[in-house]
Amino acid sequence: MSSPRNFSLVLGGGGLKGLAHIGVLQALEEAGLRPSGVVGSSIGSLIAAAWAAGRSVEFMRERALRLKRKDVFQVAHADMAFKRMQSPAVYRHEPLDRLIDDMVGDKTFDELTHPLIVNTVDINSGMQVLWGLPGLRYVRVADAVFASCALPGILPPREIAGRWYVDGAVADNLPVKAATVCGAGPIVAVDVSASMALRSEVEKSGFAWTYARGLEIVMQTMLERTLRQWRTPPLLLVHPRVEDYPMFVFDRTQELMAEGYRTMRQLIPELLRLLEAPEEGIFPKTPVRIHVDRGRCIGCGACALKAPGIFQMDALGKAEVVAPRQAWSPLDGIYIRNCPTWAISARPVTGEWMGDQPLPIAASPSSPASS
């Protein structure tokens, strides 16, 4: 059964955390909701391409559960030994090529079952290239997907028609603007980057982990800037709680898919509402009340700088809330994450206070930022 109105689906990057996208597709399928087109970036492009090629959710689940580290990462020993610093990447391309071929097959964009856009970046020009747009449909989908997954330095760039492409996440990890070409209607965007979760001892974890952590922070910052002024079409921002998982985790697949399913299923009523009566902005919205713990506040002014309409500095140099009641989308709360002493909290309200538990935000629920 198709949806009463069109909507498009955007699956963002986030390493193996992107396996949560399979659960999202399962929840949509069970609700009888099928996107008019799908946009993918990094691992989101792999899941999106598999779906667009006609692969069932069950096939994707089974393949994901069999996924091992060697299916993606095998060190490029020869390149590292002989080319040293001139090696194109730490890992070889063959394992990921085999995985993509298994998931997508040998198809061009014109041969897909559903419309697909794959987000990449030309490594030499810095240009964002969206394969699947008119004029960019002649290539093998598998090549575009590999390019979209090719984190610079981690996996080698992919040559397509004489130019070299890498992971689109370096320009736009959640390419929601590209979804506007998939048709009218709301956009459902699934963000699994979750960079603001508190980490520990990243500095001791080696090159790959330090690099991945830095990329997480860049992706989150770009997303917040891109969506800060978003108005239309309505955007349903799906945020599975996968922030506590590292990008390259291979032993939590079942949990990741279950979390994607849980989060999307919970938001199905909101999507149906937007399909019937579209509104401007980012959804879902939650009424919250903002509070500052003056005992923790050190008067740095970061909150007033980030949200001058909500905070100001009082005569004692402490932050005070001038607009405590807010309607939050999943993107909001940057001023909470940027408070160095975690003095700011947001609690959900419906007319009156709803208990003492703070509203979950993009930080880890076990971190001080949500206490």
C-alpha positions in Angstrom: 0.0 0.0 0.0 1.4 3.4 -0.9 1.2 6.5 1.3 -1.7 9.0 0.9 0.8 11.6 -0.2 4.4 11.5 -1.5 7.4 11.8 0.8 11.1 11.3 0.3 13.6 9.6 2.5 17.2 10.7 3.3 19.6 8.2 4.9 22.7 9.9 6.4 26.2 8.6 7.1 27.6 7.5 10.4 29.7 4.4 9.8 28.2 1.1 10.9 25.7 3.0 13.0 23.9 3.4 9.6 22.7 -0.2 9.9 19.9 1.5 11.9 18.5 2.5 8.5 17.4 -1.0 7.9 15.2 -0.8 10.9 13.8 2.5 9.6 12.9 0.9 6.3 11.2 -2.0 8.1 9.0 0.3 10.2 8.0 2.3 7.1 7.2 -0.9 5.2 5.1 -2.3 8.1 3.1 1.0 8.1 2.5 0.7 4.4 4.5 3.8 3.7 6.9 3.9 0.7 9.0 6.9 -0.2 8.8 8.4 -3.7 12.6 8.5 -3.8 15.5 7.9 -1.5 18.8 9.9 -1.0 21.8 8.3 0.6 25.2 9.5 1.9 28.0 7.2 2.9 26.6 4.0 4.5 23.2 5.5 4.0 23.8 5.3 0.2 24.5 1.6 0.5 21.2 0.9 2.3 19.3 3.3 0.0 20.8 1.7 -3.1 19.9 -1.8 -1.9 16.3 -0.7 -1.3 16.2 1.1 -4.7 17.5 -2.0 -6.4 14.6 -4.0 -5.1 16.3 -5.8 -2.2 13.9 -6.7 0.6 14.3 -5.5 4.2 14.7 -9.2 5.2 17.6 -9.6 2.7 19.3 -6.5 4.1 18.8 -7.7 7.7 20.2 -11.1 7.0 23.2 -9.7 5.2 23.9 -7.1 7.9 23.9 -9.8 10.6 26.6 -11.7 8.7 28.8 -8.6 8.3 32.3 -8.9 9.6 35.1 -6.4 9.8 37.0 -8.2 7.0 34.0 -7.6 4.8 34.8 -3.9 4.8 38.3 -3.3 6.2 41.4 -5.1 5.0 44.7 -3.2 5.4 46.4 -2.2 2.1 49.7 -3.7 3.2 51.4 -3.4 -0.3 50.4 0.2 -0.7 51.4 1.1 2.8 54.8 -0.7 2.4 55.8 0.6 -1.0 54.0 3.9 -1.3 54.1 4.8 2.3 52.7 8.4 2.7 51.7 8.3 -1.0 49.3 5.4 -0.3 45.8 6.4 -1.4 44.2 4.9 1.8 44.8 2.6 4.8 42.4 0.0 3.6 41.9 -1.9 0.3 38.9 -1.4 -2.0 38.1 -5.0 -2.8 36.2 -6.1 0.3 33.8 -3.1 0.1 33.3 -3.6 -3.6 32.2 -7.2 -3.0 29.8 -6.1 -0.3 28.3 -3.4 -2.5 27.9 -5.8 -5.5 26.2 -8.3 -3.3 23.7 -5.6 -2.0 23.2 -3.6 -5.2 24.2 -5.7 -8.2 25.5 -4.4 -11.5 22.8 -1.8 -12.3 22.8 1.8 -13.6 20.4 4.3 -12.1 17.9 3.9 -15.0 17.6 0.2 -14.1 16.6 0.7 -10.5 13.2 -0.2 -9.1 12.9 3.1 -7.1 14.4 6.6 -7.7 17.8 7.0 -6.0 20.3 9.8 -5.4 23.8 9.1 -4.1 25.8 11.9 -2.5 29.6 12.2 -3.4 32.3 14.8 -3.6 34.9 15.3 -6.3 38.1 15.2 -4.3 40.0 17.5 -6.7 37.5 20.2 -7.2 35.5 19.9 -3.9 32.3 19.9 -5.9 29.3 18.0 -4.4 28.0 15.5 -7.1 24.6 13.9 -6.7 24.5 10.8 -8.8 21.0 9.9 -10.0 20.1 13.5 -11.0 19.3 14.0 -14.7 22.5 13.8 -16.6 24.2 11.8 -13.8 22.4 8.5 -14.3 24.6 6.7 -16.7 27.1 5.2 -14.2 27.1 1.9 -12.3 25.2 2.5 -9.0 27.8 0.4 -7.3 30.6 2.8 -8.3 28.6 5.8 -7.0 27.9 4.0 -3.7 31.6 3.0 -3.2 32.6 6.7 -3.8 30.0 7.8 -1.3 31.4 5.4 1.3 35.1 6.3 0.6 36.2 8.2 3.7 39.3 10.1 2.6 42.4 8.3 3.9 40.4 5.3 5.1 39.2 4.0 1.7 40.6 5.0 -1.7 38.7 7.5 -3.9 36.7 6.0 -6.8 37.3 7.0 -10.4 34.1 7.6 -12.4 34.3 8.9 -15.9 37.9 10.2 -15.4 37.2 12.1 -12.1 37.8 10.9 -8.5 35.1 10.9 -5.9 34.9 10.4 -2.1 32.4 10.3 0.7 29.7 12.9 0.3 29.7 13.4 4.1 32.7 15.7 3.8 30.4 18.2 2.2 26.9 17.2 3.5 26.3 14.2 5.6 22.5 14.5 5.5 21.7 15.9 2.1 18.1 17.0 2.7 18.1 19.6 0.0 18.7 16.9 -2.6 15.5 15.2 -1.5 13.4 18.1 -2.9 14.0 16.7 -6.4 12.4 13.4 -5.5 8.9 14.9 -5.5 6.5 16.9 -3.5 5.7 16.2 0.1 7.6 16.0 3.4 11.1 14.8 3.8 12.0 12.1 6.3 15.7 12.4 7.2 17.5 9.8 9.3 20.5 11.2 11.2 22.9 8.6 12.7 25.9 10.9 13.1 25.2 11.8 16.8 28.5 13.5 17.3 27.8 15.3 20.5 27.7 12.2 22.7 30.4 12.4 25.4 33.4 10.2 24.5 36.3 9.2 26.7 40.0 8.8 25.9 39.6 9.3 22.1 43.1 10.7 22.1 44.4 7.3 23.1 42.5 5.3 20.6 44.7 5.6 17.5 44.4 7.3 14.1 41.2 5.7 12.8 39.2 6.5 16.0 40.5 10.0 16.3 39.8 10.7 12.6 36.3 9.2 12.9 35.5 11.3 16.0 36.7 14.5 14.3 34.5 13.7 11.3 31.5 13.1 13.6 31.9 16.6 15.0 32.2 18.2 11.6 29.1 16.4 10.3 27.0 17.5 13.3 28.2 21.1 12.9 27.4 21.2 9.2 24.0 19.7 9.8 23.1 22.3 12.4 24.1 25.1 10.0 22.3 23.6 7.1 19.0 23.2 8.9 19.1 26.3 11.1 16.7 28.2 8.9 14.8 25.3 7.4 11.1 26.0 6.7 9.7 24.0 3.8 9.0 21.3 2.9 8.3 19.9 6.3 11.2 17.9 7.6 10.7 14.9 10.0 14.1 14.5 11.6 14.6 10.9 12.8 17.3 10.5 15.3 17.9 6.9 16.5 19.7 6.8 19.8 23.0 5.4 18.5 25.3 8.0 19.8 26.9 5.7 22.3 28.2 3.4 19.5 31.5 4.0 17.7 31.4 4.5 14.0 33.1 1.2 13.2 31.3 -1.3 15.4 30.6 -4.8 14.0 29.1 -6.6 17.0 26.0 -4.6 17.7 24.1 -5.0 14.4 20.9 -6.3 15.9 20.7 -3.5 18.4 21.3 -0.9 15.8 18.6 -2.2 13.5 16.2 -2.5 16.5 16.9 1.1 17.5 16.2 2.4 14.0 12.9 0.4 13.9 11.9 1.6 17.4 12.5 5.3 16.6 10.8 5.3 13.2 7.8 3.3 14.4 7.3 5.8 17.2 7.3 8.7 14.6 4.9 7.0 12.2 1.8 9.0 13.6 3.8 12.3 13.1 4.6 11.4 9.5 1.0 10.5 8.8 0.0 13.9 10.2 2.5 15.7 8.0 1.3 13.8 5.0 -2.3 14.9 5.6 -1.6 18.5 6.8 1.9 19.7 6.0 3.4 22.5 8.2 6.6 24.5 7.9 9.6 23.6 10.0 11.4 20.6 11.5 9.5 17.9 13.4 8.6 16.4 15.8 8.3 19.4 18.2 8.3 18.9 21.9 7.3 21.6 24.4 10.1 22.1 26.9 11.1 24.5 29.7 14.7 25.7 29.9 16.4 26.0 33.3 19.9 27.3 34.4 21.6 25.9 37.5 23.1 29.1 38.8 25.4 27.1 41.1 27.1 25.5 38.1 27.0 28.6 35.8 30.4 30.3 35.5 29.2 33.2 33.4 31.1 32.3 30.2 28.3 33.7 28.0 28.3 30.8 25.5 24.5 30.3 25.8 23.7 34.0 25.3 26.0 33.9 22.2 24.4 30.7 20.8 20.7 31.7 21.7 20.4 35.4 22.4 16.6 35.2 22.3 16.5 32.6 25.1 19.4 33.7 27.4 21.0 36.9 28.7 23.6 37.7 31.3 22.3 39.2 34.5 23.9 41.9 36.7 26.0 39.3 38.5 27.4 37.9 35.2 25.3 34.7 35.4 23.1 33.3 32.7 19.4 33.8 33.0 16.6 32.4 30.9 14.4 35.1 29.3 12.2 32.7 27.2 12.0 29.5 29.2 9.2 27.8 27.3 10.3 26.5 23.9 9.0 24.1 21.2 12.0 21.9 20.4 12.7 20.0 17.3 15.4 17.2 17.4 17.9 19.7 16.1 17.6 22.2 19.0 19.6 22.3 22.2 23.0 23.3 20.8 23.4 25.8 23.7 23.0 22.9 26.2 25.7 20.8 24.5 28.0 23.9 24.4 27.7 24.7 28.1 31.1 23.9 29.6 29.7 23.1 33.1 26.4 21.5 32.0 24.5 24.1 33.9 21.5 24.1 31.4 18.7 21.6 31.3 15.5 21.2 29.3 12.5 19.4 30.7 9.4 18.4 28.7 6.1 20.1 29.7 2.4 19.8 28.7 0.9 22.7 30.5 2.6 21.7 33.7 5.8 20.0 34.6 6.0 16.3 33.5 8.1 14.8 36.3 11.8 15.4 37.0 13.4 13.7 34.0 15.2 16.0 31.5 14.3 15.8 27.8 16.7 13.5 25.9 18.9 15.6 23.6 21.6 14.8 21.1 24.1 14.1 23.9 24.4 10.7 25.5 21.7 10.1 28.1 24.4 9.0 30.5 26.5 12.2 30.0 26.4 15.3 32.2 24.9 17.2 29.4 21.5 15.5 30.0 21.5 15.7 33.7 
